[in-house]
Amino acid sequence: MQSPPSPRLLLLLALALAALLAFLTSTPTAALHHYAASSSSPARALLVPQQPRTQHRLTLRAVREDASSATPANDDDRYPLQDAVLLPDWEVLVLLHPAAPESSSNATCAFPGGAASPARSLGRMPASGRQAYTCAMPRPERRRNKPFRAPRLVTTTTAPSSQSQSQQSRRPRPEMLLRWSGRLAYDAVALPGTGDVLVLAKGVNPRQGVNRPASDVQCVYYRHNATGDGVVASLPAATSAQQVFRCPAPPATAGDLRVTLAVAGGEPIPSMATYSPPTAASGGGSSSEHNKNSKKVVMCACTMVRDVAKFLREWVVYHAAVGVDRFLIYDNGSQDDLEGEVRQLSAAGFDVSTHVWPWPKTQEAGFSYAAAAHRDSCEWMAFVDVDEFIFSPRWAESSRPSKSSMLRSVVAAVEPDVGQVTLGCKDFGPSGQTKHPEEGVTQGYACRRRAEERHKSVVRLDALEPSLMNSIHHFEVRPEFRWERSRQARVNHYKYQAWDEFKVKFRRRVSTYVADWTDPVNHGSKDRTPGLGFEAVEPEGWAHRFCEVEDTLLRDATRRWFGVGFTSRPS
């Protein structure tokens, strides 16, 4: 007769069964555990088997371990929504709740270690209406142990000296500072008409031309506040291309939410993106841009800029004369008088608006956003830089410019199934100039390269692929539409200007997939300047380079239409 199992053996068996049961019923992803409090969470459909406990887990910034410790904006509990991200060059971007008190001056970033730096107001974000500020991370703060902690934005109305000691002692520990260098959902917008939501995120599709299937991406909507309500909806993405993901909207009763992405087999990524339900006033979208320009026009021009105020007037005056109705300027961190120049142009009757776009190297995503956000207010949109001028040699003999018979004739001439008209680029050189020509680029640079380099496009917005895939130079169009190369018009690209102007390009390039000038890669690429190295050192004979064809057509036309030096402000 066998003896009964010993108590020690029974105890070991019980412990083993308990461990197995705990493993089978545990929450698969630790990052979601913070905001999915029960096994019935809607997000469980996207979860993947738990990673080994020894493996590093991605921290989801949007969902904190303790929701009650959210950093208040301006130390005011009424406006708890504040996010901060560390951008390149030790620049910190802070986003506040749309209703937080506004301060265009005398704002300060107060860092947890006691250091502080002045904060500069950028204005309101185009989609969320959140107030954006930037400041430099002080050197003492950079030497602190990582992870870095987010600063508080302090204004004259919320200076630390005005707070009692008990108030300051109750302040929660600062949140971790998001890192732009990692994966991040950085913005979102509810689109007018369609009801879809565009989520902009970096790191999900990390390489050019390689996009994850949309079926591998989940759009996670959740609340993050002191009540810790958690996940509201987890829905499959409709498209996935570059940094742009088209998502279904959450339930209509959800209200204001956070949104992020989760990739099959991985954790949800950190997020500072917010979602607001569509409103009738915004044309069925969440973007604050939708109610600015309600009247639909034939031709818009869109560009992304940084510190180009002195070039803007010439570009706007010229293109308005040849057929552009509205100008959309996405400001990528300008520190010159761009706003002042835009006010001058608006006062002169031009339809020009600026839109805050602080995200570095995201031009493709910015253009996708613009194409979607303005689809109902622009029939066609030209995507050209402020050193690019659409021109046709046929216009050269005209005694005056014409809004109806110049640029509009280029798109009016195409068949109904043409969704995009491409324009070849002629690249102009310094033309002997050693400084910025006072008369402007169209009249100051008149010698160019012979070969045609690249192209730009005028796009019919309702013909675009839902993915909004683009390469800056052109977009993908739906299967029922096609491209057509214009035989009438071209782009005069004043690319190689006087050295003092050209060397400014070495700061940073705006395209996601083009190497910066100082990156020692792709030396022979068409995206680089022939004969130029990786440093901002003027090559010998720069002023006379890239001069193969004397081309004075546009110079002579603008002199005839506007006079010499039409770029100066009116007195």
C-alpha positions in Angstrom: 0.0 0.0 0.0 1.4 3.4 -1.1 2.0 6.0 1.5 0.1 9.3 1.0 2.1 12.3 -0.5 4.1 14.2 2.0 2.8 17.7 3.1 5.9 19.2 1.5 5.2 17.6 -1.9 1.5 18.8 -1.7 2.7 22.3 -1.0 5.1 22.3 -3.9 2.3 21.1 -6.2 -0.1 23.8 -5.0 2.5 26.5 -5.6 3.2 25.2 -9.1 -0.5 25.2 -10.0 -0.9 28.8 -8.5 2.0 30.0 -10.6 0.6 28.4 -13.8 -2.9 29.9 -13.1 -1.4 33.4 -12.6 0.6 33.2 -15.8 -2.4 32.1 -17.9 -4.7 34.8 -16.5 -2.2 37.7 -16.3 -2.5 40.8 -18.4 -0.4 40.2 -21.5 1.1 43.7 -21.9 2.3 45.6 -18.9 2.0 49.0 -20.6 -1.7 48.5 -21.1 -2.2 47.2 -17.6 -1.9 50.8 -16.3 -5.1 51.8 -18.1 -6.9 48.5 -18.7 -8.0 47.6 -15.3 -9.9 44.4 -16.0 -9.8 41.4 -18.4 -12.9 42.8 -20.2 -11.0 45.8 -21.5 -11.8 46.6 -25.2 -8.1 46.7 -25.8 -7.5 43.0 -25.2 -8.2 42.2 -28.8 -4.9 43.9 -29.8 -2.8 42.5 -27.0 0.1 40.0 -27.7 1.6 37.3 -25.6 3.5 38.7 -22.7 7.2 39.4 -23.3 9.7 37.7 -21.0 10.0 39.6 -17.8 13.7 40.2 -18.4 13.0 42.1 -21.6 12.8 45.9 -21.5 9.2 47.2 -22.0 8.4 50.4 -23.8 6.9 52.9 -21.5 3.7 54.4 -22.7 4.0 58.1 -21.9 0.4 58.8 -22.4 -0.7 56.4 -19.7 1.1 56.9 -16.4 1.5 54.4 -13.5 -0.5 56.8 -11.4 -3.1 58.8 -13.3 -3.6 61.1 -10.4 0.0 62.4 -10.8 -0.6 64.1 -14.1 1.4 67.3 -14.3 -1.0 70.3 -14.2 -0.5 73.0 -16.9 0.4 76.2 -15.2 -0.3 74.6 -11.8 -4.0 75.0 -12.4 -6.1 71.8 -11.8 -8.7 73.1 -14.3 -6.3 72.4 -17.2 -4.5 69.2 -16.5 -3.4 68.4 -20.0 0.3 69.1 -20.5 2.8 67.2 -22.5 6.5 67.8 -23.1 8.9 66.2 -25.6 12.6 66.6 -26.0 13.4 67.5 -29.7 16.8 67.6 -31.3 19.4 70.1 -30.2 18.1 70.0 -26.6 14.9 71.9 -27.5 11.8 71.1 -25.4 8.3 71.4 -26.8 5.5 71.9 -24.2 1.9 71.6 -25.2 -0.9 72.9 -22.9 -4.6 72.4 -22.7 -6.4 74.6 -25.3 -8.2 76.5 -22.5 -5.2 77.1 -20.3 -4.3 80.8 -19.8 -2.3 82.2 -22.7 1.0 83.9 -22.3 2.9 85.3 -25.4 5.7 86.5 -23.2 7.3 86.1 -19.8 6.8 82.4 -19.7 9.5 80.1 -18.3 10.2 76.4 -18.3 10.9 75.3 -14.7 12.8 72.0 -14.7 12.7 69.6 -11.7 16.4 70.1 -10.9 15.9 73.8 -10.2 17.2 75.1 -13.5 15.0 77.3 -15.8 15.0 78.7 -19.3 12.8 81.3 -21.1 9.8 79.8 -23.0 8.8 81.0 -26.4 5.1 80.9 -27.5 4.6 79.3 -30.9 0.8 79.8 -31.0 -1.9 77.1 -31.2 -1.6 73.7 -32.8 -3.8 73.5 -35.9 -5.6 70.3 -35.0 -6.0 70.3 -31.3 -5.9 74.0 -30.5 -3.3 73.2 -27.8 -0.9 76.0 -26.9 2.7 75.3 -27.9 5.8 76.6 -26.3 9.5 75.8 -26.8 12.5 76.3 -24.4 16.0 75.1 -24.2 17.0 72.4 -21.7 19.6 74.1 -19.5 23.0 72.4 -19.4 22.8 71.4 -15.7 19.5 69.6 -16.5 21.2 67.7 -19.3 23.7 66.3 -16.9 21.0 64.8 -14.6 20.4 61.1 -14.6 18.0 59.8 -17.2 15.1 59.5 -17.8 14.7 63.3 -18.0 11.7 64.8 -16.3 9.3 67.3 -18.0 9.4 71.0 -17.0 6.5 73.0 -15.8 5.5 76.0 -17.8 5.4 79.0 -15.5 3.8 82.3 -16.5 3.6 85.7 -14.8 0.3 84.6 -13.4 1.6 81.3 -12.0 5.0 82.3 -10.7 6.3 80.0 -7.9 6.5 82.9 -5.5 2.7 83.3 -5.7 2.2 79.8 -4.4 2.0 78.8 -0.8 4.4 76.3 0.6 1.6 73.8 1.0 0.6 74.1 -2.6 4.1 73.5 -3.8 4.5 70.5 -1.4 1.4 68.9 -3.0 2.7 69.2 -6.5 3.1 65.7 -8.0 6.4 64.4 -9.2 7.2 65.6 -12.7 6.4 63.2 -15.5 9.0 61.7 -17.7 10.0 63.8 -20.7 9.0 62.2 -24.0 11.8 61.6 -26.5 11.4 62.6 -30.1 14.2 60.1 -31.0 12.0 57.2 -30.2 8.6 55.9 -31.3 5.8 58.5 -30.6 2.3 59.3 -31.6 2.6 63.1 -31.8 -0.6 64.5 -33.3 -4.1 63.5 -34.5 -7.0 65.2 -36.2 -10.7 64.3 -36.9 -11.2 65.0 -40.6 -14.2 66.9 -42.0 -16.7 65.0 -44.0 -15.3 61.5 -43.6 -15.3 61.3 -39.8 -12.0 59.5 -40.0 -9.1 60.3 -37.7 -5.6 60.9 -38.9 -3.0 59.8 -36.3 0.6 61.0 -36.9 3.2 58.7 -35.4 6.9 58.2 -35.9 8.8 54.9 -35.6 5.9 52.6 -36.6 7.0 52.6 -40.3 10.7 53.4 -39.8 12.0 53.1 -43.3 11.1 54.9 -46.6 9.0 52.7 -48.8 8.4 50.0 -46.2 5.0 50.4 -44.6 3.3 47.9 -42.2 0.0 46.6 -43.3 -2.9 48.5 -41.8 -4.2 45.2 -40.4 -1.1 45.1 -38.1 -1.9 48.5 -36.5 -4.5 49.2 -33.9 -5.8 52.7 -33.0 -6.2 52.9 -29.2 -8.5 55.6 -27.7 -8.3 56.1 -24.0 -8.9 58.6 -21.2 -6.2 59.8 -19.0 -7.2 61.7 -15.9 -7.5 61.4 -12.2 -10.4 59.0 -12.5 -8.4 56.6 -14.6 -11.3 55.6 -16.8 -8.9 53.7 -19.2 -9.4 52.4 -22.7 -12.5 53.5 -24.6 -12.0 51.8 -27.9 -9.4 49.8 -29.8 -10.0 49.8 -33.6 -8.0 48.5 -36.6 -6.4 51.2 -38.7 -7.7 51.7 -42.2 -4.4 52.8 -43.8 -0.7 52.8 -42.8 1.8 54.9 -44.8 4.9 56.7 -43.7 4.0 58.6 -40.4 0.3 58.8 -41.3 -2.4 56.3 -40.1 -6.1 56.7 -40.9 -8.2 55.4 -38.1 -12.0 54.9 -37.5 -13.5 57.4 -35.0 -14.2 56.2 -31.5 -17.8 56.0 -30.2 -19.7 59.3 -30.5 -20.3 59.5 -26.7 -16.6 59.2 -25.9 -15.8 63.0 -25.7 -12.2 64.3 -25.6 -9.7 61.4 -25.5 -6.1 60.5 -26.0 -5.1 58.3 -28.9 -2.1 56.1 -29.7 -1.1 53.1 -31.9 -0.3 49.5 -31.1 1.5 47.2 -33.6 0.7 43.5 -33.6 3.3 41.8 -31.5 4.3 44.9 -29.7 3.2 47.4 -27.0 1.3 50.6 -27.6 3.7 53.4 -28.3 4.1 56.6 -26.2 1.7 59.4 -27.2 1.0 63.1 -26.8 -1.8 63.0 -29.4 -5.3 64.0 -28.5 -8.7 63.5 -30.1 -11.7 65.8 -29.9 -15.1 64.9 -31.4 -16.2 66.6 -34.7 -18.3 69.7 -34.3 -20.7 71.4 -36.7 -18.8 74.6 -36.4 -15.6 72.9 -37.6 -17.3 71.3 -40.7 -17.4 67.9 -39.1 -13.7 67.9 -38.1 -11.8 68.6 -34.9 -9.2 70.9 -36.6 -9.3 74.6 -35.7 -8.4 75.2 -39.3 -11.7 74.0 -40.7 -13.7 77.1 -39.8 -11.0 79.6 -40.9 -11.5 79.2 -44.6 -15.0 77.9 -45.2 -15.4 79.1 -48.8 -14.0 76.6 -51.3 -11.5 78.0 -53.8 -10.0 76.6 -57.0 -6.3 76.9 -56.2 -4.4 76.8 -52.9 -0.6 76.8 -52.4 0.9 75.0 -49.4 4.4 75.1 -48.1 6.5 74.4 -45.0 8.9 77.0 -43.9 11.4 78.1 -41.3 12.8 81.7 -41.2 11.8 82.7 -44.7 10.0 86.0 -43.9 12.1 88.1 -46.2 11.2 85.8 -49.1 7.5 85.4 -48.5 6.1 88.6 -50.0 7.7 88.0 -53.4 6.4 84.4 -53.5 2.8 85.4 -52.4 2.5 88.5 -54.6 3.7 86.6 -57.7 1.6 83.4 -57.2 -1.6 85.4 -56.3 -1.2 87.3 -59.6 -0.9 84.1 -61.7 -3.8 82.2 -60.1 -3.4 81.1 -56.4 -6.4 82.0 -54.3 -5.2 80.9 -50.8 -1.8 80.3 -49.1 -1.3 77.9 -46.3 2.1 78.4 -44.5 3.1 75.6 -42.1 5.6 77.2 -39.7 8.4 74.7 -38.7 9.8 76.8 -35.8 10.5 80.2 -37.4 12.2 82.8 -35.2 12.1 85.7 -37.7 9.2 88.1 -38.3 7.1 85.6 -40.2 3.9 86.5 -38.4 4.5 90.2 -39.0 5.0 89.6 -42.7 1.8 87.5 -42.9 -0.1 90.3 -41.1 1.1 92.8 -43.7 0.1 90.5 -46.6 -3.3 89.8 -45.0 -3.9 93.6 -44.6 -3.1 94.0 -48.3 -5.9 91.6 -49.2 -4.0 88.3 -49.7 -5.5 85.2 -48.2 -2.5 83.9 -46.2 -2.6 81.9 -43.0 0.1 80.4 -40.8 -0.2 77.0 -39.0 2.1 75.9 -36.2 4.0 72.8 -37.1 6.8 72.3 -34.6 7.7 68.6 -35.5 11.2 68.3 -36.9 11.8 66.4 -40.2 8.1 65.7 -40.8 7.4 67.4 -44.1 5.7 64.4 -45.7 3.3 64.0 -42.7 2.7 67.8 -42.7 1.7 67.7 -46.4 -0.6 64.7 -45.8 -2.2 66.5 -43.0 -2.7 69.7 -45.1 -4.2 67.7 -48.0 -6.7 66.0 -45.7 -7.6 69.0 -43.5 -8.2 71.4 -46.5 -9.8 69.0 -48.9 -13.2 70.7 -48.5 -11.8 74.3 -48.9 -9.4 73.8 -51.8 -10.1 72.0 -55.1 -6.4 72.0 -56.2 -3.3 72.5 -54.1 0.2 73.3 -55.3 2.9 72.0 -53.0 5.9 74.3 -53.7 8.6 75.9 -51.5 9.1 79.6 -51.2 12.1 79.5 -53.5 10.0 77.8 -56.2 7.9 79.8 -58.7 5.5 78.2 -61.1 6.0 79.8 -64.5 5.2 79.2 -68.2 7.3 80.6 -71.0 4.0 81.3 -72.7 3.3 83.9 -70.0 6.5 85.8 -70.7 5.0 88.1 -73.4 1.9 89.0 -71.4 1.6 92.6 -70.5 0.1 91.8 -67.1 -0.5 88.6 -65.1 -3.9 86.9 -65.1 -5.5 84.9 -62.3 -7.9 83.2 -64.7 -5.7 82.3 -67.7 -2.3 81.4 -66.3 -2.0 78.8 -63.5 -5.7 77.9 -63.6 -5.4 77.1 -67.3 -2.8 74.5 -66.5 -5.3 72.4 -64.5 -8.3 73.4 -66.6 -6.6 71.9 -69.7 -6.5 68.3 -68.3 -9.0 65.5 -68.6 -11.4 64.7 -65.8 -9.5 61.6 -64.8 -6.2 63.6 -64.1 -5.7 63.9 -60.4 -2.2 65.4 -60.4 -0.3 67.6 -62.7 3.5 67.5 -62.4 5.8 70.4 -63.2 9.5 69.9 -64.1 12.0 72.0 -62.1 14.7 74.3 -63.5 17.4 74.9 -60.9 18.9 78.4 -60.8 22.4 79.1 -59.5 23.9 82.1 -57.6 24.2 84.0 -61.0 27.2 86.0 -59.7 25.4 87.2 -56.6 27.4 87.3 -53.3 24.5 88.4 -51.1 20.7 88.3 -51.2 19.5 90.4 -54.2 17.4 93.4 -53.0 15.2 93.1 -56.0 14.2 89.5 -55.0 15.1 86.0 -56.3 13.1 86.1 -59.5 14.9 89.3 -60.7 18.2 88.7 -59.0 19.0 85.1 -60.2 18.9 84.6 -64.0 21.3 81.8 -64.8 20.4 78.1 -64.4 21.4 74.5 -65.0 20.5 73.1 -68.4 19.1 69.7 -67.2 15.7 69.4 -65.5 15.9 68.2 -61.9 13.0 66.5 -60.2 9.4 67.9 -60.3 6.7 69.4 -58.1 3.0 68.8 -58.3 -0.4 70.5 -58.4 -2.8 68.0 -56.8 -6.5 67.6 -57.0 -7.3 66.9 -53.3 -10.3 64.7 -53.8 -8.3 62.3 -56.1 -5.7 61.3 -53.5 -5.3 57.8 -52.1 -6.8 57.5 -48.6 -3.3 56.7 -47.3 -2.1 60.2 -48.3 1.3 58.8 -49.3 3.6 61.4 -50.7 7.3 62.0 -51.4 7.0 65.9 -51.1 7.3 66.0 -54.9 4.1 64.1 -55.6 1.2 62.2 -54.0 -0.3 58.8 -54.8 -3.7 59.1 -56.4 -6.6 56.6 -56.4 -6.7 54.0 -59.2 -9.4 55.8 -61.2 -7.1 58.8 -61.5 -3.8 59.4 -63.2 -0.9 61.8 -63.4 -0.1 64.1 -66.3 3.1 66.1 -67.0 2.4 69.7 -67.9 3.7 70.8 -71.3 2.8 74.4 -70.4 4.3 75.2 -67.1 7.5 74.5 -65.1 8.9 75.4 -61.7 11.8 78.0 -61.5 13.6 76.7 -58.5 16.0 79.3 -57.0 17.9 76.6 -55.3 21.5 77.6 -55.3 21.4 81.2 -54.0 24.1 83.5 -52.7 26.3 81.6 -50.2 25.1 83.4 -47.1 21.5 82.3 -47.9 22.3 78.8 -49.0 24.4 77.9 -46.0 21.3 78.3 -43.8 20.2 75.0 -45.2 22.8 73.2 -43.1 20.8 73.6 -40.0 18.3 70.8 -40.7 16.3 69.6 -43.6 12.5 69.2 -43.2 12.0 65.9 -45.1 11.7 62.7 -43.1 13.7 60.6 -45.5 16.3 63.0 -46.8 19.7 63.1 -44.9 20.6 66.4 -43.3 23.4 68.3 -45.1 25.9 67.5 -42.3 25.2 63.7 -42.3 28.1 62.0 -44.1 25.9 59.7 -46.2 24.5 59.6 -49.8 27.2 61.8 -51.2 26.1 61.3 -54.8 22.4 61.7 -54.2 20.3 64.2 -56.2 19.2 65.5 -52.9 22.7 66.9 -52.3 24.5 69.8 -54.0 27.1 68.8 -56.6 30.6 69.6 -55.3 29.5 70.4 -51.8 30.8 68.5 -48.8 29.2 67.9 -45.4 30.2 71.2 -43.8 28.9 74.8 -44.3 32.1 75.8 -46.0 31.8 77.9 -49.2 33.3 76.1 -52.2 35.6 78.1 -54.4 33.8 79.9 -57.1 30.4 79.3 -55.6 28.9 82.6 -57.0 29.4 81.4 -60.6 28.5 77.7 -60.3 25.4 76.1 -61.8 25.3 78.6 -64.6 24.8 76.9 -68.0 21.8 78.7 -69.5 21.0 82.4 -69.2 17.3 82.5 -68.5 15.7 86.0 -68.0 12.1 85.1 -69.0 10.6 85.4 -65.5 12.9 88.2 -64.5 11.7 90.3 -67.4 8.1 89.3 -66.9 8.0 90.3 -63.2 9.8 93.6 -64.0 7.1 94.4 -66.6 4.2 93.3 -64.3 5.3 94.6 -60.9 8.3 96.8 -61.5 11.8 96.4 -60.2 12.1 95.2 -56.6 8.4 94.4 -56.0 9.4 92.5 -52.9 9.6 95.4 -50.5 6.8 96.2 -48.1 4.5 99.1 -48.9 5.4 102.3 -47.0 
